[in-house]
């Protein structure tokens, strides 16, 4: 069940009330009595009164259930910090703001969920803004989508932009598709009435909506969506395509940095323990599958002082267990290493899965899941790869490094010893991220150095697969960057790679 679109005879939100604990609401008569009864109890007690929590985030929690015999979704915007409470005190609460935006959208004949109430609810010692909407069976829009659904969704965004309505947080999860294949807007917390939108603003909106896809709104997966937006007889200028490409690249770069900041703040990807004096501070990686409690408990129990490191040096020590690897670094270096794992996760570059970061007494421990029993250098040296496996590995490695560079990331320590092949999926994972740095996405400096290091490793390993492997690698690398709307100067990059490979070989053959 998800929020429903417009229903005939939408009733105004005309019934206002306040309950004994200070919670208040303005509601449709359809649910006013039931909502008033619910607001007498705190938000944490709602599951005991028939509302099921379906989403808990640092920004908001979402419940579903029935009020007054009507299926509803209830969104509660959390106010955990002083800044949140100050914002709600001086500005319209998010629940009321979204309800008003939904009503305006429906007044413009735009398909949007039906708001049934807005107000505040008691959560702990604070009152939080809330919104109640009617519910209906539907699913969030996703790419790839049926051609008809994609085209109708693109046409809906064109209507929004033509009307000067600019939802600044409109992504596929905020568009629901009914059983009839009709798209409906379900989250309008952030909405601007901006007048006539420029090409740049339109392109930014489409790039944000298509951000989960490599090529943004110019990706082949969005062909039907873009056709629905452009619409016959109302075509946009040719310059719009170039604007779409620029907007997609700008947004991807900003999104990568933003995602990296999730490494040290509580969110759906990271669990952060409260800061306490004189105790270790833990950051636990949640990932899409949640926290691996057993493995992370083993991380907490690990005692570096009681175990001999496998390797130690000026940067710190490295420990290996059957389940996880541990790196000890200075706190600043440990944070950077931890953040690099999030960068590669956003870029969808295969890498060792992060587990936890522990900061304690002037040192940092970074825990990652063991990626495999043997690195790529060992597999090649022992002859474990046949010709077909070598070809697949060259393609997979080219794709991974192309995506790495396409997101502005560099890794000055690329070598076969730091790569692990997944025998099942064929992915090549980067397991040492100490050398990862972030640059502008369209800056090609450093890409030749990285490729030169891999070229030197290829020659040191005896050139497995010969020149055909190199060609596969380069083709996969270039295709990955083209998919990210980039056209790297390959001839110049390869010349630089050859130069760096020669410099590396000369330095290590003395």
C-alpha positions in Angstrom: 0.0 0.0 0.0 1.3 3.4 -0.9 -0.2 6.9 -1.0 -3.1 7.3 -3.4 -3.8 9.8 -6.2 -6.7 12.1 -6.6 -10.1 10.9 -5.6 -13.4 12.4 -6.8 -14.9 14.9 -4.4 -11.7 15.8 -2.5 -12.8 17.2 0.9 -11.1 20.3 2.3 -9.1 20.1 5.5 -11.4 22.0 7.6 -11.5 20.4 11.1 -8.8 21.8 13.5 -8.2 20.5 17.1 -5.7 20.2 19.8 -5.4 17.3 22.3 -4.2 17.2 25.9 -0.5 16.6 25.2 -0.2 19.6 22.9 -0.5 17.7 19.6 -2.7 19.4 17.1 -4.0 18.8 13.6 -6.2 20.1 10.8 -8.0 17.2 9.2 -10.7 16.1 6.9 -13.9 15.2 8.7 -13.4 11.7 7.4 -10.6 10.9 9.8 -10.7 13.8 12.4 -12.0 11.8 15.3 -9.8 8.8 14.7 -6.7 11.0 14.3 -7.5 12.9 17.5 -7.6 9.6 19.4 -4.3 8.6 17.9 -2.6 11.8 18.8 -3.3 11.3 22.5 -0.4 8.8 22.4 3.3 9.3 21.5 4.6 8.3 18.0 6.5 5.3 19.4 3.3 3.8 20.7 1.4 4.0 17.4 2.2 0.4 16.4 0.1 -0.7 19.4 -2.8 1.3 18.0 -2.9 -0.3 14.5 -0.3 1.7 12.6 2.6 -0.3 11.1 6.0 1.4 10.7 7.3 0.9 7.1 10.1 3.3 7.0 12.4 4.9 9.6 14.9 7.4 8.5 16.8 10.2 10.2 14.6 12.7 8.5 11.2 11.0 8.8 9.3 7.9 9.7 6.3 6.5 7.7 3.4 4.4 9.1 0.5 2.8 7.4 -2.8 1.6 8.7 -6.5 2.7 9.0 -8.0 5.8 10.4 -11.8 6.2 10.4 -12.1 3.2 8.2 -9.8 4.7 5.5 -6.4 3.2 4.5 -3.8 5.9 5.2 -0.1 6.6 5.3 1.2 8.8 8.1 4.5 10.6 7.6 6.2 12.0 10.7 9.1 14.4 10.2 11.6 14.0 13.0 12.9 16.9 15.0 15.8 15.4 16.9 18.2 18.4 16.8 17.9 22.0 18.0 18.1 23.2 14.4 15.2 21.0 13.4 13.0 22.4 16.2 14.0 26.0 15.5 13.2 25.5 11.9 9.7 24.1 12.7 9.1 27.0 15.2 9.9 29.8 12.7 8.7 28.2 9.5 5.6 26.3 8.4 5.9 22.6 9.5 6.9 20.2 6.7 3.6 18.3 7.1 1.5 21.5 6.5 3.8 22.6 3.7 3.5 19.3 1.8 -0.3 19.2 2.3 -0.6 22.7 0.8 1.7 21.7 -2.1 -0.4 18.6 -2.8 -3.6 20.6 -2.7 -2.2 23.2 -5.1 -1.0 20.4 -7.5 -4.5 18.8 -7.5 -6.0 22.3 -8.1 -3.9 22.4 -11.3 -5.3 19.0 -12.3 -2.0 17.3 -11.6 -2.2 13.7 -10.4 -1.1 13.8 -6.7 -1.9 12.0 -3.5 -4.9 13.2 -1.5 -3.9 14.8 1.8 -6.2 14.1 4.6 -4.6 15.9 7.5 -1.5 17.8 8.7 -0.4 18.9 12.2 2.0 17.8 15.0 2.4 14.7 17.1 4.3 14.1 20.3 7.5 12.1 20.0 9.5 11.9 23.2 9.7 15.5 24.6 9.1 17.2 21.3 6.3 17.8 18.8 7.0 16.7 15.2 5.3 17.7 12.1 3.0 15.1 10.4 1.1 14.5 7.2 -1.7 12.0 6.6 -2.5 10.8 3.0 -5.0 8.3 1.6 -3.5 5.0 0.6 -3.8 2.8 -2.5 -2.1 -0.3 -3.9 0.6 1.0 -6.3 4.3 0.7 -6.9 7.1 3.3 -7.1 8.3 4.1 -10.6 11.6 2.5 -11.6 13.9 2.3 -14.5 13.7 0.4 -16.8 10.0 0.8 -17.1 7.3 -0.2 -19.6 7.4 2.2 -22.6 3.9 3.5 -22.0 4.5 4.1 -18.3 7.8 5.8 -19.0 6.3 8.0 -21.6 3.4 9.0 -19.4 5.8 9.8 -16.6 7.9 11.9 -18.9 4.8 13.8 -20.0 3.9 14.4 -16.3 7.2 16.1 -15.7 6.8 18.2 -18.8 3.4 19.3 -17.5 5.0 20.3 -14.2 7.7 22.3 -15.9 5.4 24.0 -18.4 3.2 25.1 -15.4 6.3 26.5 -13.7 6.0 23.9 -10.9 9.5 22.7 -9.9 9.7 19.8 -7.3 13.3 20.0 -6.2 13.2 16.5 -4.7 11.4 14.6 -7.5 13.1 11.2 -8.0 11.6 7.9 -9.2 10.6 6.9 -5.7 8.3 9.9 -5.4 6.3 8.9 -8.4 3.9 6.0 -7.9 2.4 3.9 -10.7 -1.2 2.6 -10.3 -2.4 -0.7 -11.6 -3.7 1.1 -14.7 -0.2 2.4 -15.4 -0.8 6.0 -14.4 1.9 8.0 -12.6 1.0 9.9 -9.5 3.1 12.4 -7.4 3.4 11.3 -3.8 6.0 13.6 -2.2 5.9 17.3 -2.7 7.7 18.5 0.5 10.1 20.6 -1.6 8.2 22.5 -4.3 8.8 25.8 -6.0 6.5 27.8 -8.2 9.3 29.3 -10.3 7.4 30.7 -13.3 8.7 29.9 -16.8 11.6 27.4 -16.4 14.8 27.9 -18.3 16.4 25.1 -20.3 19.0 24.8 -17.5 16.4 24.4 -14.8 14.4 21.9 -16.9 17.6 19.9 -17.5 18.5 20.0 -13.8 15.1 18.5 -12.9 15.4 15.7 -15.4 18.9 15.0 -14.4 17.8 14.7 -10.8 15.0 12.4 -11.7 17.3 10.1 -13.8 20.3 10.3 -11.5 20.3 6.6 -10.6 21.0 5.8 -14.2 24.6 6.0 -15.6 23.7 8.3 -18.5 21.0 10.3 -16.7 18.2 11.4 -19.1 20.4 10.6 -22.1 20.8 7.0 -21.2 19.3 4.4 -23.6 17.1 3.2 -20.7 15.3 6.6 -20.6 14.4 6.8 -24.3 10.7 6.4 -23.8 10.7 8.7 -20.8 12.5 11.4 -22.8 10.2 11.0 -25.7 7.2 11.5 -23.4 8.8 14.7 -22.0 9.7 16.2 -25.4 6.2 15.5 -26.9 5.4 15.8 -30.6 4.9 19.4 -31.8 6.5 20.8 -28.6 10.1 19.9 -29.2 12.8 21.6 -27.2 15.9 23.2 -28.9 18.9 21.1 -29.9 20.9 22.8 -27.2 18.7 21.0 -24.6 20.6 17.7 -25.2 23.9 19.4 -24.4 22.3 21.0 -21.3 21.1 17.6 -20.2 24.6 16.2 -20.4 26.1 19.0 -18.5 23.4 18.8 -15.8 23.9 15.1 -15.4 27.6 15.4 -15.0 27.3 18.2 -12.5 24.7 16.4 -10.4 26.7 13.1 -10.4 29.8 14.9 -9.1 27.7 16.6 -6.3 25.9 13.4 -5.5 29.1 11.5 -5.1 30.5 14.0 -2.5 27.1 14.0 -0.7 27.1 10.2 -0.5 30.6 10.2 0.9 29.4 12.3 3.8 27.0 9.5 4.7 30.0 7.5 5.9 30.0 9.4 9.2 26.4 10.4 9.8 23.4 8.3 10.8 21.4 7.4 7.8 20.1 4.3 6.0 23.6 3.4 5.0 25.4 4.0 8.3 24.7 3.4 12.0 26.6 5.9 14.2 27.0 5.3 17.9 26.6 8.4 20.1 29.8 10.1 21.1 30.9 9.3 24.6 34.0 10.5 26.3 36.9 8.1 26.7 35.2 5.3 24.8 35.7 4.0 21.2 33.4 5.6 18.6 31.9 3.1 16.1 30.5 3.7 12.6 28.7 0.6 11.2 28.0 0.1 7.5 24.4 -0.9 6.9 24.4 -1.4 3.2 21.3 -2.5 1.3 21.0 -5.6 3.3 21.2 -4.1 6.8 23.8 -4.7 9.4 25.5 -8.1 9.7 25.2 -8.2 13.5 27.3 -11.3 13.9 30.2 -10.1 11.8 30.1 -6.6 13.3 30.1 -8.1 16.8 33.2 -10.0 15.8 34.7 -6.6 14.7 34.0 -5.1 18.1 35.6 -8.0 19.8 38.8 -7.8 17.8 41.8 -6.8 19.8 44.7 -5.5 17.6 47.2 -5.6 20.5 46.5 -9.3 21.0 47.1 -10.3 17.3 50.2 -10.2 15.2 49.7 -8.0 12.1 50.2 -9.6 8.8 52.0 -6.5 7.6 53.0 -3.3 9.2 54.7 -0.1 8.0 54.7 3.6 8.3 51.0 3.9 7.4 50.0 1.3 10.0 49.2 -2.3 10.4 47.1 -4.9 8.5 45.4 -7.9 10.1 43.5 -10.7 8.3 41.0 -13.1 9.8 38.8 -15.7 8.1 35.9 -13.2 7.9 37.4 -9.7 7.8 40.4 -7.6 7.2 41.5 -4.8 9.5 43.7 -1.7 8.7 45.1 0.5 11.4 45.6 4.1 10.3 45.9 7.6 11.9 42.3 8.8 12.6 42.3 11.2 9.6 43.6 8.6 7.2 41.1 6.0 8.6 38.2 8.4 7.9 39.4 9.0 4.4 39.8 5.3 3.8 36.3 4.7 5.2 34.8 7.5 3.0 36.5 6.0 -0.1 34.5 2.8 0.3 31.3 4.9 0.1 32.6 6.7 -3.0 33.2 3.4 -4.8 29.8 2.1 -3.6 28.1 5.1 -5.1 30.1 4.8 -8.3 29.2 1.0 -8.4 32.8 0.1 -8.6 33.3 -3.4 -7.2 35.4 -3.2 -3.9 35.8 -4.9 -0.6 32.6 -4.5 1.5 33.1 -2.1 4.4 32.0 -3.3 7.8 33.0 -0.8 10.5 35.2 2.1 11.4 36.4 2.4 15.0 38.1 5.6 16.3 39.9 5.2 19.6 42.8 6.9 21.4 44.5 8.5 18.4 44.1 5.6 16.0 41.5 4.3 13.6 40.6 0.8 12.6 38.8 0.1 9.3 37.1 -3.3 9.0 36.2 -4.8 5.6 34.8 -8.2 4.6 37.4 -10.5 3.1 36.9 -10.4 -0.7 38.4 -13.7 -1.6 41.1 -16.3 -0.9 43.6 -15.2 -3.6 44.4 -11.9 -5.3 44.6 -11.6 -9.1 48.4 -11.7 -9.2 48.4 -15.1 -7.4 45.7 -16.5 -9.7 47.7 -15.5 -12.8 51.1 -16.7 -11.4 49.6 -20.1 -10.5 47.9 -20.5 -13.9 44.5 -20.7 -12.3 42.9 -18.7 -15.2 42.2 -20.2 -18.6 41.9 -18.1 -21.7 38.2 -17.4 -21.3 38.6 -16.4 -17.7 41.4 -14.0 -18.6 39.2 -12.4 -21.3 36.3 -11.9 -18.9 38.6 -10.5 -16.2 40.1 -8.0 -18.7 36.6 -6.8 -19.6 35.5 -6.6 -16.0 38.6 -4.7 -14.9 38.2 -2.2 -17.8 34.6 -1.6 -16.8 35.5 -1.1 -13.2 38.4 1.3 -13.8 36.3 3.2 -16.4 33.6 3.8 -13.8 36.2 4.8 -11.3 37.7 7.4 -13.5 34.2 8.5 -14.9 33.3 9.6 -11.4 36.5 11.6 -10.9 38.1 9.0 -8.7 41.8 8.0 -9.0 43.7 5.2 -7.3 47.5 5.5 -7.4 48.0 2.0 -6.0 46.3 -0.1 -8.7 48.1 -3.4 -9.1 47.1 -7.0 -9.5 48.0 -7.7 -5.8 45.2 -5.3 -4.8 42.6 -6.8 -7.1 40.5 -9.9 -6.3 38.4 -11.7 -8.9 34.9 -13.0 -7.9 34.7 -16.4 -9.5 30.9 -16.5 -9.5 30.1 -13.0 -10.8 33.3 -12.3 -12.7 33.7 -8.9 -11.0 37.2 -7.7 -10.2 37.2 -6.0 -6.8 39.6 -3.4 -5.6 40.6 -4.3 -2.0 43.1 -1.6 -1.1 41.6 1.9 -1.2 44.4 3.8 0.5 45.4 5.5 -2.7 41.9 6.6 -3.7 41.5 10.4 -4.3 38.6 12.5 -5.6 39.0 15.0 -8.5 36.7 16.8 -10.9 34.9 14.3 -13.0 35.9 15.9 -16.3 39.6 16.2 -15.3 41.7 13.5 -17.0 44.8 14.2 -15.0 45.9 11.0 -13.2 44.0 8.6 -15.4 47.1 7.9 -17.5 49.1 7.3 -14.3 46.5 4.7 -13.1 46.4 2.9 -16.4 50.2 3.0 -16.6 50.4 1.2 -13.2 48.0 -1.5 -14.5 50.0 -1.8 -17.8 53.2 -2.3 -15.8 51.4 -5.0 -13.7 50.2 -6.7 -16.8 53.7 -6.9 -18.2 55.2 -8.0 -14.9 52.6 -10.9 -14.9 53.8 -12.1 -18.3 51.1 -10.4 -20.4 48.3 -13.0 -19.8 46.1 -13.2 -22.9 48.5 -11.1 -24.9 47.5 -7.9 -26.8 43.9 -9.2 -27.0 43.5 -8.7 -23.3 44.7 -5.2 -23.5 42.3 -4.4 -26.3 39.4 -5.8 -24.3 40.4 -3.8 -21.3 40.6 -0.5 -23.2 37.3 -1.1 -25.0 35.5 -1.8 -21.7 37.1 1.2 -20.1 36.1 3.5 -22.9 32.5 2.1 -23.1 32.1 2.6 -19.3 33.1 6.3 -19.6 30.9 6.8 -22.6 28.0 5.5 -20.7 28.7 8.2 -18.1 28.4 10.8 -20.9 32.2 11.3 -21.2 34.5 11.2 -24.2 38.0 10.8 -22.7 41.0 11.6 -25.0 42.1 8.0 -25.2 45.1 8.5 -27.4 46.6 11.0 -25.0 45.7 8.9 -21.9 47.3 5.8 -23.5 50.5 7.6 -24.4 50.7 8.8 -20.8 50.0 5.3 -19.6 52.8 3.9 -21.7 55.2 6.5 -20.4 54.2 5.8 -16.7 54.5 2.1 -17.3 58.1 2.6 -18.6 59.0 4.8 -15.6 57.7 2.2 -13.2 59.5 -0.6 -14.8 62.8 1.3 -14.8 62.4 2.2 -11.2 61.7 -1.4 -10.1 64.3 -3.1 -12.2 67.3 -1.5 -10.6 
